[in-house]
Amino acid sequence: MSSTHIIPLDRLTTAMHRVVRGFGSHESEVRAVAGNLIEANLTGHDSHGIGMLPRYTEAFLEGGLVPNTHVRTVLDAGALLRLDGQAGFGQVVGQEAMSMGIERASQHGSCIVALGNAHHIGRIGAWAEQAAQAGLISIHLVNVVARNVVAPFGGGDARFGTNPVCIGVPLAGQPPVILDFATSMIAQGKTRVAHNKGEPVAPGCLIDDQGRDTQDPRYSVVPPWGALLTFGAHKGYGLAVMCELLGGALAGGHTQRNADASKRRVLNGMFSVLLDPAALGDTGAFEQEAQAFIDWVKASPPRDGVESVLVAGEPERASRARRTMEGIPVDGTTWQEILDAAAKLGVDPGAVNADAGLV
Ligand SMILES: NC(=O)c1ccc[n+]([C@@H]2O[C@H](COP(=O)([O-])OP(=O)(O)OC[C@H]3O[C@@H](n4cnc5c(N)ncnc54)[C@H](O)[C@@H]3O)[C@@H](O)[C@H]2O)c1
């Protein structure tokens, strides 16, 4: 097992800015990409943090990720937008798509945004948080066009991606409720993190290349490939299919079915519904009732071994507060992979280490 570095937020930010500049990105893109990835680490989702940079580097060098690219409007029908991410950084085109949708939802009361061909848009919760900051409820169904990693319920091989679902609800004077998860038992990146740390994954998450249960993360990281299982058996599987139908076939125009597994790029299609609660009626009554319900469920007596009942979004906020204070843990293998990626981008790994305070 490799040692873990604890890197202060400001130092990690400087180091990751240096790495992302290696893509030839404009300064605003450097800040957007590094900021979004570090934010994923801050919220505790290392699977969608800076450890994605080596993958992005391979995708870029293959021509599957195009820096300094912006969304193209394919259809503009007011409260209905169809956008093409043109394989640009998801951190940029995702943000642009949400900004356009937010503006339209504020104008019309609601907006549906169909975003296709975005390179990896990272932690979907970031987009629900962007909408929530503007006072909007949002629902996101996302497909992943890359290597197959998740098996259908009852199936013995991988047929689609970890297709995330996310719902965000803003509440005045309170932090928003942000539900954001992969429809696989665990996010694929979590198997990479476990593999890099030399740790097993929990039982019931993974099958090997023969369709047998395994806890060895290698079956999701290096060939021969096994498959992740969906959460909640046929229920998570059903949601994953809906992500393909709406985020893929409808929003993106293509599903995981025809992905070229040899490519390192990760394309996301996202079907988003943005809604201004004020446009639907009495916001005060909605927020009062919603807050009362949250108080009600949180008052449930915690079971043995549980500190307190939480609602979605709370674990991420707690992690953000802790890691902002204490620094961000990055395991040694992941850090070395980032340094290797930096070198491939023509960035001096020694300088990245120095930025991070690791020399
Ligand atoms: N872009 C992509 O292609 C892609 C693909 C898959 C996943 N992802 C992202 O990966 C990230 C991780 O997904 P995951 O499935 O590993 O997440 P997860 O299993 O950690 O679940 C996270 C969700 O559960 C909530 N939660 C966690 N513990 C809780 C508790 N005790 N009580 C109440 N709620 C609780 C969190 O607030 C959050 O909403 C997500 O941000 C997702 O968007 C992205």
The ligand as an SDF file (V2000), in Angstrom:
LIG
                    3D

 44 48  0  0  0  0  0  0  0  0999 V2000
  -19.7470   11.9980  -14.4460 N   0  0  0  0  0  0  0  0  0  0  0  0
  -19.9300   10.7210  -14.3790 C   0  0  0  0  0  0  0  0  0  0  0  0
  -19.8280   10.0370  -15.3910 O   0  0  0  0  0  0  0  0  0  0  0  0
  -20.2530   10.0570  -13.0660 C   0  0  0  0  0  0  0  0  0  0  0  0
  -20.5660    8.7010  -13.0630 C   0  0  0  0  0  0  0  0  0  0  0  0
  -20.8730    8.0920  -11.8440 C   0  0  0  0  0  0  0  0  0  0  0  0
  -20.8270    8.8090  -10.6530 C   0  0  0  0  0  0  0  0  0  0  0  0
  -20.5000   10.1250  -10.7140 N   0  0  0  0  0  0  0  0  0  0  0  0
  -20.3980   10.8830   -9.4550 C   0  0  0  0  0  0  0  0  0  0  0  0
  -19.7210   10.1130   -8.4850 O   0  0  0  0  0  0  0  0  0  0  0  0
  -20.0120   10.6350   -7.2020 C   0  0  0  0  0  0  0  0  0  0  0  0
  -20.0400    9.5290   -6.2070 C   0  0  0  0  0  0  0  0  0  0  0  0
  -21.1590    8.6900   -6.4120 O   0  0  0  0  0  0  0  0  0  0  0  0
  -21.4340    7.5140   -5.3780 P   0  0  0  0  0  0  0  0  0  0  0  0
  -22.5040    6.6560   -5.9180 O   0  0  0  0  0  0  0  0  0  0  0  0
  -20.1460    6.8720   -5.0000 O   0  0  0  0  0  0  0  0  0  0  0  0
  -21.9500    8.3410   -4.1220 O   0  0  0  0  0  0  0  0  0  0  0  0
  -22.3000    7.8080   -2.6570 P   0  0  0  0  0  0  0  0  0  0  0  0
  -22.5890    6.3400   -2.6430 O   0  0  0  0  0  0  0  0  0  0  0  0
  -21.2270    8.3170   -1.7560 O   0  0  0  0  0  0  0  0  0  0  0  0
  -23.6870    8.5410   -2.3270 O   0  0  0  0  0  0  0  0  0  0  0  0
  -23.6650    9.9130   -2.2480 C   0  0  0  0  0  0  0  0  0  0  0  0
  -25.0580   10.4290   -1.9380 C   0  0  0  0  0  0  0  0  0  0  0  0
  -25.6110    9.8010   -0.7750 O   0  0  0  0  0  0  0  0  0  0  0  0
  -25.7730   10.7830    0.2570 C   0  0  0  0  0  0  0  0  0  0  0  0
  -25.4400   10.1510    1.5410 N   0  0  0  0  0  0  0  0  0  0  0  0
  -24.2680    9.5470    1.8570 C   0  0  0  0  0  0  0  0  0  0  0  0
  -24.3050    9.0820    3.1210 N   0  0  0  0  0  0  0  0  0  0  0  0
  -25.5350    9.3980    3.6150 C   0  0  0  0  0  0  0  0  0  0  0  0
  -26.1860    9.1830    4.8700 C   0  0  0  0  0  0  0  0  0  0  0  0
  -25.5870    8.5480    5.8760 N   0  0  0  0  0  0  0  0  0  0  0  0
  -27.4430    9.6470    5.0090 N   0  0  0  0  0  0  0  0  0  0  0  0
  -28.0630   10.2950    4.0090 C   0  0  0  0  0  0  0  0  0  0  0  0
  -27.4970   10.5270    2.7890 N   0  0  0  0  0  0  0  0  0  0  0  0
  -26.2570   10.0730    2.6050 C   0  0  0  0  0  0  0  0  0  0  0  0
  -24.8280   11.8900   -0.1040 C   0  0  0  0  0  0  0  0  0  0  0  0
  -25.1810   13.1240    0.4810 O   0  0  0  0  0  0  0  0  0  0  0  0
  -24.9580   11.8990   -1.6220 C   0  0  0  0  0  0  0  0  0  0  0  0
  -26.1290   12.5550   -2.0330 O   0  0  0  0  0  0  0  0  0  0  0  0
  -21.2950   11.4290   -7.3750 C   0  0  0  0  0  0  0  0  0  0  0  0
  -20.9700   12.7860   -7.2010 O   0  0  0  0  0  0  0  0  0  0  0  0
  -21.7220   11.1700   -8.8260 C   0  0  0  0  0  0  0  0  0  0  0  0
  -22.3150   12.2890   -9.4680 O   0  0  0  0  0  0  0  0  0  0  0  0
  -20.2260   10.7680  -11.8780 C   0  0  0  0  0  0  0  0  0  0  0  0
  1  2  1  0
  2  3  2  0
  2  4  1  0
  4  5  1  0
  4 44  2  0
  5  6  2  0
  6  7  1  0
  7  8  2  0
  8  9  1  0
  8 44  1  0
  9 10  1  0
  9 42  1  0
 10 11  1  0
 11 12  1  0
 11 40  1  0
 12 13  1  0
 13 14  1  0
 14 15  2  0
 14 16  1  0
 14 17  1  0
 17 18  1  0
 18 19  2  0
 18 20  1  0
 18 21  1  0
 21 22  1  0
 22 23  1  0
 23 24  1  0
 23 38  1  0
 24 25  1  0
 25 26  1  0
 25 36  1  0
 26 27  1  0
 26 35  1  0
 27 28  2  0
 28 29  1  0
 29 30  1  0
 29 35  2  0
 30 31  1  0
 30 32  2  0
 32 33  1  0
 33 34  2  0
 34 35  1  0
 36 37  1  0
 36 38  1  0
 38 39  1  0
 40 41  1  0
 40 42  1  0
 42 43  1  0
M  CHG  2   8   1  16  -1
M  END
$$$$
